[in-house]
Every structure is written in C-alpha cells, then in structure tokens.
C-alpha cells in the first residue's frame, strides 16, 4: 500500500470512509471491512491513521461492541507513539481482535475494496513521453 502519494492516500481513505458510510448492508462484518481497508491505506499518515481509529471507535459504540470500543481507545493512545517510534505494522487492519503490533498480509477482500475505491479516488497517471 506504499505506492500512493500522500494526496492519493488521503483521497483513497476518504473514498473508503464514504463507502463505509454509504453501505446499506446490515452485515456488520461488511461495514467493518471498509474501515479496515481505510486503516490499511491510511496508517502511514498520522491524521488518516487517527481518523480510521476514531471511525472504528464510533462504529464499535454504535454497534454496542464494548470490547472493540475499549480496544480502539487503546489504539488511539498508541497511534502517536507508533508514529513517533515509526512502528507501524504494514497491513494491520486496526481491529481490537488482533495485535496492534502485528504486520499482516492484506487479505483478498480488503485488497478488492482498496482497488475498488482507488478506481474512483485515484486518477490514473498520465503517460510520460
């Protein structure tokens, strides 16, 4: 997920968050996937990383998942430290059900959501002649 410029990364995270907001699915796992994808893309930039965890906290509270909400509070406390120490595990989905320090491969479902959002948010590069 490091092939996006900072501006493209912002646009992409915004698109993923909008897709989360627009998702009509009653399947909570489907909605979480949009937030996880936003975390994977945005965790290299402090503001985007913070925004992904605040969105996760809001959704956990909305769904009354207190274990997830408490995990998101912990992650919000760790975000500044992770950026300060440059310890941001690539591919980590940001959920409370996994280690905050574990790098992970990006699974196929999240990769698909990221590609889908990138097709809308990130215009193709013009040819270089």
N, CA, C and O atoms as a DFTB+ gen file, in Angstrom:
516 C
 N C O
     1  1       0.811      -1.197       0.000
     2  2       0.000       0.000       0.000
     3  2       0.849       1.254       0.000
     4  3       0.337       2.341       0.266
     5  1       2.125       1.130      -0.290
     6  2       3.016       2.282      -0.272
     7  2       3.177       2.938      -1.628
     8  3       4.013       3.830      -1.774
     9  1       2.412       2.533      -2.620
    10  2       2.583       3.106      -3.943
    11  2       1.695       4.329      -4.190
    12  3       1.641       4.827      -5.315
    13  1       1.010       4.812      -3.179
    14  2       0.180       6.001      -3.316
    15  2       0.927       7.212      -2.773
    16  3       1.652       7.111      -1.783
    17  1       0.748       8.356      -3.425
    18  2       1.291       9.606      -2.891
    19  2       0.460       9.993      -1.659
    20  3      -0.634       9.460      -1.476
    21  1       0.946      10.894      -0.824
    22  2       0.137      11.324       0.323
    23  2      -1.239      11.873      -0.091
    24  3      -2.240      11.600       0.571
    25  1      -1.285      12.634      -1.169
    26  2      -2.570      13.187      -1.628
    27  2      -3.494      12.073      -2.104
    28  3      -4.687      12.087      -1.802
    29  1      -2.961      11.119      -2.836
    30  2      -3.766       9.989      -3.299
    31  2      -4.253       9.160      -2.113
    32  3      -5.387       8.680      -2.095
    33  1      -3.376       9.001      -1.126
    34  2      -3.738       8.235       0.073
    35  2      -4.909       8.918       0.798
    36  3      -5.837       8.245       1.248
    37  1      -4.863      10.250       0.909
    38  2      -5.972      10.988       1.542
    39  2      -7.269      10.783       0.773
    40  3      -8.314      10.515       1.366
    41  1      -7.197      10.910      -0.552
    42  2      -8.388      10.716      -1.377
    43  2      -8.929       9.299      -1.231
    44  3     -10.138       9.092      -1.135
    45  1      -8.034       8.339      -1.215
    46  2      -8.440       6.944      -1.127
    47  2      -9.093       6.633       0.222
    48  3     -10.116       5.951       0.274
    49  1      -8.509       7.128       1.303
    50  2      -9.104       6.904       2.619
    51  2     -10.465       7.578       2.691
    52  3     -11.406       7.016       3.251
    53  1     -10.576       8.773       2.130
    54  2     -11.868       9.457       2.119
    55  2     -12.916       8.631       1.362
    56  3     -14.059       8.510       1.804
    57  1     -12.521       8.073       0.234
    58  2     -13.442       7.236      -0.554
    59  2     -13.840       5.986       0.230
    60  3     -15.009       5.601       0.214
    61  1     -12.901       5.354       0.907
    62  2     -13.210       4.168       1.701
    63  2     -14.159       4.510       2.846
    64  3     -15.083       3.751       3.139
    65  1     -13.929       5.661       3.496
    66  2     -14.813       6.084       4.586
    67  2     -16.217       6.410       4.058
    68  3     -17.218       6.097       4.703
    69  1     -16.278       7.035       2.887
    70  2     -17.585       7.328       2.282
    71  2     -18.309       6.036       1.926
    72  3     -19.524       5.935       2.098
    73  1     -17.573       5.055       1.435
    74  2     -18.179       3.764       1.111
    75  2     -18.687       3.081       2.371
    76  3     -19.746       2.453       2.353
    77  1     -17.943       3.197       3.460
    78  2     -18.416       2.674       4.743
    79  2     -19.729       3.350       5.134
    80  3     -20.685       2.680       5.522
    81  1     -19.770       4.674       5.030
    82  2     -20.969       5.419       5.413
    83  2     -22.157       5.090       4.529
    84  3     -23.297       5.052       4.993
    85  1     -21.886       4.853       3.256
    86  2     -22.967       4.589       2.300
    87  2     -23.422       3.136       2.308
    88  3     -24.477       2.824       1.755
    89  1     -22.663       2.249       2.915
    90  2     -23.014       0.818       2.897
    91  2     -24.351       0.605       3.605
    92  3     -24.517       0.966       4.770
    93  1     -25.281       0.024       2.895
    94  2     -26.615      -0.232       3.460
    95  2     -26.673      -1.605       4.116
    96  3     -27.683      -1.979       4.712
    97  1     -25.593      -2.338       4.001
    98  2     -25.599      -3.718       4.468
    99  2     -25.866      -3.787       5.958
   100  3     -25.309      -3.023       6.747
   101  1     -26.730      -4.718       6.325
   102  2     -26.945      -4.960       7.744
   103  2     -25.858      -5.886       8.289
   104  3     -25.790      -6.132       9.493
   105  1     -25.012      -6.397       7.397
   106  2     -23.910      -7.264       7.808
   107  2     -22.789      -6.400       8.374
   108  3     -22.105      -5.689       7.639
   109  1     -22.614      -6.473       9.677
   110  2     -21.621      -5.642      10.358
   111  2     -20.220      -5.933       9.837
   112  3     -19.403      -5.020       9.721
   113  1     -19.931      -7.194       9.521
   114  2     -18.602      -7.552       9.012
   115  2     -18.305      -6.841       7.701
   116  3     -17.167      -6.441       7.455
   117  1     -19.327      -6.678       6.850
   118  2     -19.133      -5.950       5.588
   119  2     -18.768      -4.496       5.852
   120  3     -17.896      -3.942       5.183
   121  1     -19.423      -3.881       6.813
   122  2     -19.140      -2.486       7.135
   123  2     -17.755      -2.343       7.760
   124  3     -17.037      -1.388       7.464
   125  1     -17.375      -3.292       8.629
   126  2     -16.041      -3.242       9.230
   127  2     -14.957      -3.328       8.165
   128  3     -13.906      -2.702       8.296
   129  1     -15.204      -4.093       7.121
   130  2     -14.186      -4.271       6.073
   131  2     -13.788      -2.935       5.451
   132  3     -12.614      -2.725       5.146
   133  1     -14.756      -2.022       5.257
   134  2     -14.424      -0.699       4.693
   135  2     -13.492       0.061       5.628
   136  3     -12.540       0.699       5.179
   137  1     -13.769      -0.007       6.938
   138  2     -12.922       0.685       7.913
   139  2     -11.540       0.048       7.999
   140  3     -10.536       0.749       8.125
   141  1     -11.489      -1.278       7.931
   142  2     -10.200      -1.968       7.950
   143  2      -9.361      -1.574       6.734
   144  3      -8.158      -1.341       6.850
   145  1     -10.004      -1.503       5.573
   146  2      -9.285      -1.095       4.357
   147  2      -8.765       0.333       4.502
   148  3      -7.640       0.628       4.099
   149  1      -9.576       1.219       5.075
   150  2      -9.136       2.603       5.295
   151  2      -7.936       2.634       6.243
   152  3      -7.021       3.436       6.056
   153  1      -7.935       1.781       7.242
   154  2      -6.804       1.723       8.171
   155  2      -5.537       1.258       7.464
   156  3      -4.466       1.839       7.643
   157  1      -5.669       0.206       6.662
   158  2      -4.503      -0.339       5.947
   159  2      -3.873       0.744       5.069
   160  3      -2.650       0.885       5.032
   161  1      -4.703       1.499       4.369
   162  2      -4.204       2.532       3.459
   163  2      -3.674       3.745       4.232
   164  3      -2.648       4.317       3.864
   165  1      -4.365       4.130       5.289
   166  2      -4.069       5.397       5.945
   167  2      -3.086       5.368       7.083
   168  3      -2.688       6.428       7.566
   169  1      -2.674       4.198       7.534
   170  2      -1.884       4.156       8.762
   171  2      -0.510       4.803       8.652
   172  3       0.116       5.062       9.680
   173  1      -0.024       5.069       7.462
   174  2       1.296       5.702       7.323
   175  2       1.255       7.213       7.535
   176  3       2.301       7.841       7.698
   177  1       0.070       7.800       7.536
   178  2      -0.084       9.245       7.771
   179  2      -0.865       9.443       9.064
   180  3      -1.956       8.897       9.228
   181  1      -0.302      10.223       9.979
   182  2      -0.882      10.366      11.317
   183  2      -2.375      10.717      11.282
   184  3      -3.182      10.035      11.914
   185  1      -2.743      11.760      10.560
   186  2      -4.144      12.213      10.573
   187  2      -5.085      11.137      10.041
   188  3      -6.173      10.943      10.581
   189  1      -4.674      10.444       8.993
   190  2      -5.514       9.379       8.422
   191  2      -5.595       8.190       9.368
   192  3      -6.649       7.569       9.508
   193  1      -4.486       7.878      10.012
   194  2      -4.445       6.772      10.966
   195  2      -5.391       7.077      12.132
   196  3      -6.194       6.236      12.536
   197  1      -5.275       8.294      12.660
   198  2      -6.138       8.724      13.763
   199  2      -7.614       8.668      13.336
   200  3      -8.463       8.183      14.084
   201  1      -7.902       9.160      12.147
   202  2      -9.287       9.180      11.651
   203  2      -9.851       7.765      11.511
   204  3     -11.023       7.533      11.806
   205  1      -9.031       6.832      11.069
   206  2      -9.532       5.461      10.915
   207  2      -9.893       4.872      12.279
   208  3     -10.912       4.194      12.410
   209  1      -9.068       5.126      13.290
   210  2      -9.383       4.584      14.613
   211  2     -10.563       5.302      15.263
   212  3     -11.342       4.666      15.973
   213  1     -10.716       6.599      15.043
   214  2     -11.897       7.278      15.607
   215  2     -13.170       6.771      14.935
   216  3     -14.199       6.625      15.594
   217  1     -13.112       6.502      13.633
   218  2     -14.280       5.931      12.939
   219  2     -14.575       4.531      13.474
   220  3     -15.737       4.166      13.653
   221  1     -13.532       3.753      13.728
   222  2     -13.727       2.414      14.289
   223  2     -14.334       2.495      15.694
   224  3     -15.209       1.702      16.043
   225  1     -13.867       3.453      16.490
   226  2     -14.426       3.630      17.833
   227  2     -15.912       3.996      17.746
   228  3     -16.738       3.422      18.456
   229  1     -16.245       4.945      16.879
   230  2     -17.655       5.334      16.727
   231  2     -18.515       4.151      16.313
   232  3     -19.609       3.959      16.843
   233  1     -18.018       3.348      15.355
   234  2     -18.804       2.207      14.881
   235  2     -18.933       1.144      15.973
   236  3     -19.994       0.538      16.124
   237  1     -17.869       0.916      16.728
   238  2     -17.940      -0.051      17.825
   239  2     -18.988       0.390      18.852
   240  3     -19.755      -0.434      19.350
   241  1     -19.019       1.679      19.165
   242  2     -20.023       2.185      20.105
   243  2     -21.424       2.088      19.510
   244  3     -22.380       1.742      20.204
   245  1     -21.537       2.394      18.232
   246  2     -22.836       2.322      17.555
   247  2     -23.385       0.898      17.582
   248  3     -24.588       0.694      17.746
   249  1     -22.506      -0.079      17.423
   250  2     -22.934      -1.484      17.413
   251  2     -22.893      -2.104      18.809
   252  3     -23.145      -3.297      18.978
   253  1     -22.574      -1.280      19.802
   254  2     -22.526      -1.699      21.204
   255  2     -21.522      -2.836      21.450
   256  3     -21.746      -3.727      22.269
   257  1     -20.424      -2.769      20.717
   258  2     -19.341      -3.735      20.888
   259  2     -18.320      -3.101      21.830
   260  3     -17.380      -2.437      21.393
   261  1     -18.519      -3.314      23.112
   262  2     -17.694      -2.641      24.114
   263  2     -16.262      -3.158      24.118
   264  3     -15.342      -2.398      24.421
   265  1     -16.049      -4.424      23.793
   266  2     -14.684      -4.946      23.717
   267  2     -13.925      -4.253      22.583
   268  3     -12.771      -3.861      22.755
   269  1     -14.570      -4.104      21.432
   270  2     -13.931      -3.408      20.311
   271  2     -13.709      -1.937      20.661
   272  3     -12.657      -1.379      20.348
   273  1     -14.684      -1.313      21.301
   274  2     -14.552       0.099      21.664
   275  2     -13.372       0.309      22.611
   276  3     -12.603       1.255      22.443
   277  1     -13.227      -0.556      23.592
   278  2     -12.095      -0.391      24.512
   279  2     -10.776      -0.639      23.783
   280  3      -9.777       0.020      24.074
   281  1     -10.761      -1.576      22.847
   282  2      -9.561      -1.801      22.040
   283  2      -9.223      -0.608      21.171
   284  3      -8.049      -0.304      20.962
   285  1     -10.234       0.069      20.664
   286  2      -9.994       1.260      19.841
   287  2      -9.478       2.419      20.695
   288  3      -8.651       3.204      20.231
   289  1      -9.945       2.533      21.916
   290  2      -9.397       3.564      22.812
   291  2      -7.911       3.323      23.052
   292  3      -7.113       4.261      23.044
   293  1      -7.546       2.068      23.263
   294  2      -6.126       1.738      23.434
   295  2      -5.345       2.080      22.174
   296  3      -4.256       2.647      22.259
   297  1      -5.880       1.749      21.020
   298  2      -5.182       2.028      19.764
   299  2      -5.042       3.533      19.529
   300  3      -4.022       3.991      19.015
   301  1      -6.057       4.291      19.901
   302  2      -5.941       5.748      19.783
   303  2      -4.807       6.273      20.669
   304  3      -4.124       7.230      20.307
   305  1      -4.614       5.650      21.817
   306  2      -3.499       6.051      22.680
   307  2      -2.157       5.656      22.066
   308  3      -1.150       6.329      22.286
   309  1      -2.140       4.570      21.300
   310  2      -0.896       4.083      20.702
   311  2      -0.533       4.767      19.387
   312  3       0.631       4.740      18.987
   313  1      -1.497       5.377      18.708
   314  2      -1.223       5.989      17.398
   315  2      -0.078       7.007      17.475
   316  3       0.853       6.910      16.675
   317  1      -0.101       7.972      18.393
   318  2       1.022       8.931      18.433
   319  2       2.361       8.248      18.697
   320  3       3.372       8.594      18.086
   321  1       2.364       7.288      19.600
   322  2       3.604       6.580      19.918
   323  2       4.119       5.790      18.708
   324  3       5.315       5.804      18.415
   325  1       3.220       5.112      18.019
   326  2       3.615       4.359      16.830
   327  2       4.240       5.242      15.768
   328  3       5.217       4.854      15.127
   329  1       3.682       6.429      15.580
   330  2       4.248       7.357      14.592
   331  2       5.571       7.933      15.070
   332  3       6.507       8.085      14.286
   333  1       5.646       8.252      16.345
   334  2       6.878       8.798      16.905
   335  2       8.032       7.794      16.775
   336  3       9.152       8.166      16.426
   337  1       7.747       6.537      17.055
   338  2       8.773       5.492      17.002
   339  2       8.875       4.823      15.627
   340  3       9.719       3.953      15.409
   341  1       8.015       5.236      14.718
   342  2       7.956       4.659      13.373
   343  2       7.765       3.145      13.428
   344  3       8.435       2.393      12.721
   345  1       6.839       2.718      14.281
   346  2       6.499       1.297      14.416
   347  2       5.051       1.132      14.010
   348  3       4.154       1.079      14.852
   349  1       4.835       1.051      12.711
   350  2       3.505       0.917      12.144
   351  2       3.474      -0.376      11.329
   352  3       4.032      -0.429      10.233
   353  1       2.828      -1.410      11.853
   354  2       2.866      -2.713      11.189
   355  2       2.064      -2.728       9.888
   356  3       0.841      -2.592       9.900
   357  1       2.753      -2.893       8.790
   358  2       2.130      -2.884       7.460
   359  2       1.018      -3.922       7.379
   360  3       1.157      -5.044       7.866
   361  1      -0.087      -3.525       6.753
   362  2      -1.192      -4.436       6.511
   363  2      -2.109      -4.663       7.692
   364  3      -3.158      -5.289       7.544
   365  1      -1.737      -4.168       8.868
   366  2      -2.550      -4.374      10.058
   367  2      -3.908      -3.719       9.865
   368  3      -3.988      -2.574       9.418
   369  1      -4.987      -4.443      10.201
   370  2      -6.342      -3.952       9.951
   371  2      -6.855      -2.990      11.010
   372  3      -7.884      -2.345      10.808
   373  1      -6.154      -2.881      12.140
   374  2      -6.551      -1.913      13.157
   375  2      -7.641      -2.364      14.100
   376  3      -8.046      -1.599      14.976
   377  1      -8.129      -3.578      13.950
   378  2      -9.204      -4.058      14.830
   379  2      -8.652      -4.480      16.188
   380  3      -7.475      -4.816      16.316
   381  1      -9.510      -4.457      17.188
   382  2      -9.130      -4.838      18.544
   383  2      -8.949      -6.345      18.679
   384  3      -8.383      -6.810      19.668
   385  1      -9.412      -7.101      17.721
   386  2      -9.324      -8.559      17.787
   387  2      -7.956      -9.087      17.352
   388  3      -7.711     -10.292      17.414
   389  1      -7.071      -8.199      16.915
   390  2      -5.728      -8.609      16.502
   391  2      -4.692      -7.769      17.245
   392  3      -5.017      -6.725      17.812
   393  1      -3.474      -8.222      17.237
   394  2      -2.400      -7.474      17.895
   395  2      -2.184      -6.140      17.190
   396  3      -2.149      -6.074      15.961
   397  1      -2.042      -5.096      17.967
   398  2      -1.782      -3.763      17.405
   399  2      -0.383      -3.666      16.809
   400  3      -0.085      -2.722      16.078
   401  1       0.470      -4.628      17.112
   402  2       1.859      -4.568      16.677
   403  2       2.189      -5.555      15.560
   404  3       3.327      -5.597      15.093
   405  1       1.218      -6.344      15.129
   406  2       1.486      -7.417      14.163
   407  2       1.328      -6.951      12.723
   408  3       0.246      -6.517      12.326
   409  1       2.407      -7.040      11.931
   410  2       2.229      -6.811      10.492
   411  2       1.426      -7.972       9.910
   412  3       1.492      -9.092      10.417
   413  1       0.678      -7.708       8.859
   414  2      -0.179      -8.730       8.275
   415  2      -0.180      -8.579       6.756
   416  3      -0.018      -7.473       6.239
   417  1      -0.359      -9.683       6.047
   418  2      -0.603      -9.535       4.616
   419  2      -2.018      -8.971       4.436
   420  3      -2.911      -9.270       5.229
   421  1      -2.218      -8.171       3.412
   422  2      -3.554      -7.625       3.145
   423  2      -4.370      -8.728       2.486
   424  3      -3.994      -9.246       1.435
   425  1      -5.487      -9.082       3.109
   426  2      -6.265     -10.194       2.562
   427  2      -6.996      -9.781       1.279
   428  3      -7.112      -8.595       0.969
   429  1      -7.475     -10.762       0.560
   430  2      -8.079     -10.538      -0.758
   431  2      -9.291      -9.616      -0.686
   432  3      -9.486      -8.783      -1.571
   433  1     -10.098      -9.754       0.343
   434  2     -11.303      -8.928       0.469
   435  2     -10.940      -7.448       0.603
   436  3     -11.518      -6.600      -0.078
   437  1      -9.978      -7.140       1.484
   438  2      -9.576      -5.746       1.664
   439  2      -8.877      -5.219       0.420
   440  3      -9.078      -4.063       0.046
   441  1      -8.068      -6.035      -0.222
   442  2      -7.414      -5.614      -1.470
   443  2      -8.444      -5.244      -2.522
   444  3      -8.273      -4.267      -3.252
   445  1      -9.509      -6.022      -2.598
   446  2     -10.575      -5.739      -3.573
   447  2     -11.244      -4.404      -3.257
   448  3     -11.487      -3.608      -4.164
   449  1     -11.545      -4.148      -1.988
   450  2     -12.174      -2.876      -1.601
   451  2     -11.244      -1.696      -1.887
   452  3     -11.692      -0.642      -2.340
   453  1      -9.959      -1.877      -1.624
   454  2      -8.985      -0.806      -1.880
   455  2      -8.895      -0.524      -3.380
   456  3      -8.882       0.636      -3.791
   457  1      -8.834      -1.574      -4.196
   458  2      -8.793      -1.377      -5.658
   459  2     -10.069      -0.699      -6.153
   460  3     -10.020       0.182      -7.011
   461  1     -11.200      -1.113      -5.611
   462  2     -12.489      -0.527      -5.993
   463  2     -12.523       0.967      -5.663
   464  3     -12.946       1.775      -6.490
   465  1     -12.088       1.326      -4.482
   466  2     -12.068       2.736      -4.080
   467  2     -11.026       3.519      -4.871
   468  3     -11.259       4.673      -5.230
   469  1      -9.884       2.902      -5.142
   470  2      -8.821       3.582      -5.894
   471  2      -9.264       3.902      -7.306
   472  3      -8.852       4.916      -7.869
   473  1     -10.095       3.057      -7.886
   474  2     -10.584       3.298      -9.245
   475  2     -11.397       4.587      -9.305
   476  3     -11.452       5.244     -10.344
   477  1     -12.024       4.942      -8.199
   478  2     -12.827       6.166      -8.130
   479  2     -11.987       7.355      -7.655
   480  3     -12.080       8.454      -8.202
   481  1     -11.163       7.112      -6.625
   482  2     -10.487       8.217      -5.927
   483  2      -9.153       8.613      -6.521
   484  3      -8.750       9.770      -6.403
   485  1      -8.459       7.689      -7.156
   486  2      -7.097       7.957      -7.613
   487  2      -7.072       7.891      -9.130
   488  3      -7.133       6.804      -9.704
   489  1      -6.983       9.057      -9.791
   490  2      -6.969       9.044     -11.254
   491  2      -5.688       8.380     -11.768
   492  3      -4.640       8.470     -11.128
   493  1      -5.773       7.717     -12.917
   494  2      -4.572       7.088     -13.465
   495  2      -3.535       8.149     -13.832
   496  3      -3.880       9.278     -14.182
   497  1      -2.281       7.773     -13.749
   498  2      -1.200       8.693     -14.099
   499  2      -1.193       8.920     -15.585
   500  3      -1.434       7.993     -16.358
   501  1      -0.913      10.169     -16.008
   502  2      -0.833      10.421     -17.454
   503  2       0.425       9.744     -18.010
   504  3       1.406       9.555     -17.290
   505  1       0.387       9.385     -19.283
   506  2       1.576       8.752     -19.860
   507  2       2.755       9.730     -19.866
   508  3       2.578      10.931     -20.071
   509  1       3.933       9.209     -19.642
   510  2       5.149      10.015     -19.647
   511  2       5.848       9.820     -20.998
   512  3       6.350       8.736     -21.294
   513  1       5.874      10.858     -21.794
   514  2       6.523      10.762     -23.113
   515  2       7.752      11.599     -23.158
   516  3       8.430      11.645     -24.185
